[in-house]
Amino acid sequence: MFKFLARLGRDTKGATAVEYGLILALVFLAMVGAATTLGVQATNMWNMISNVVTSSS
């Protein structure tokens, strides 16, 4: 059992997969943040246009 645990402790095959998973998670969070910001800015722009058109009528 000790040999198995020692070999498992030296194994680095899964570390690369974990690193790629963390990078993917960070990219996903950045994309969600960018999409949220873009959505808020687009909504504000359309509200401003709507207010301008309503007030000029």
C-alpha positions as CSV (number, residue, x, y, z in Angstrom):
1,M,0.0,0.0,0.0
2,F,2.9,2.4,0.8
3,K,4.4,1.8,-2.6
4,F,1.2,2.6,-4.3
5,L,0.7,5.8,-2.4
6,A,4.4,6.8,-3.0
7,R,3.9,6.2,-6.8
8,L,0.6,8.1,-6.7
9,G,2.4,11.1,-5.1
10,R,5.0,11.2,-7.8
11,D,2.5,10.9,-10.7
12,T,2.1,14.3,-12.5
13,K,-0.2,13.2,-15.3
14,G,-3.3,14.7,-13.7
15,A,-1.6,18.0,-12.8
16,T,-1.7,19.1,-16.5
17,A,-5.4,18.4,-16.8
18,V,-6.1,20.3,-13.6
19,E,-4.1,23.3,-14.9
20,Y,-5.9,23.3,-18.2
21,G,-9.2,23.1,-16.3
22,L,-8.3,26.1,-14.2
23,I,-7.2,28.1,-17.3
24,L,-10.5,27.2,-19.0
25,A,-12.5,28.3,-15.9
26,L,-10.7,31.6,-15.8
27,V,-11.4,32.2,-19.6
28,F,-15.0,31.3,-19.0
29,L,-15.3,33.7,-16.1
30,A,-13.7,36.5,-18.2
31,M,-16.2,35.8,-21.1
32,V,-19.1,35.9,-18.7
33,G,-17.9,39.2,-17.2
34,A,-17.4,40.7,-20.6
35,A,-20.8,39.6,-21.8
36,T,-22.5,41.0,-18.7
37,T,-20.8,44.3,-19.1
38,L,-21.6,44.5,-22.8
39,G,-25.3,43.7,-22.0
40,V,-25.5,46.4,-19.3
41,Q,-23.9,48.9,-21.6
42,A,-26.2,48.0,-24.5
43,T,-29.3,48.3,-22.3
44,N,-28.2,51.7,-21.0
45,M,-27.6,52.8,-24.6
46,W,-31.1,51.7,-25.8
47,N,-32.7,53.3,-22.7
48,M,-30.9,56.6,-23.4
49,I,-32.1,56.5,-27.1
50,S,-35.6,55.7,-26.0
51,N,-35.6,58.7,-23.6
52,V,-34.3,61.0,-26.2
53,V,-36.9,59.9,-28.7
54,T,-39.7,60.1,-26.2
55,S,-38.7,63.6,-25.0
56,S,-38.4,65.0,-28.5
57,S,-41.9,63.8,-29.5
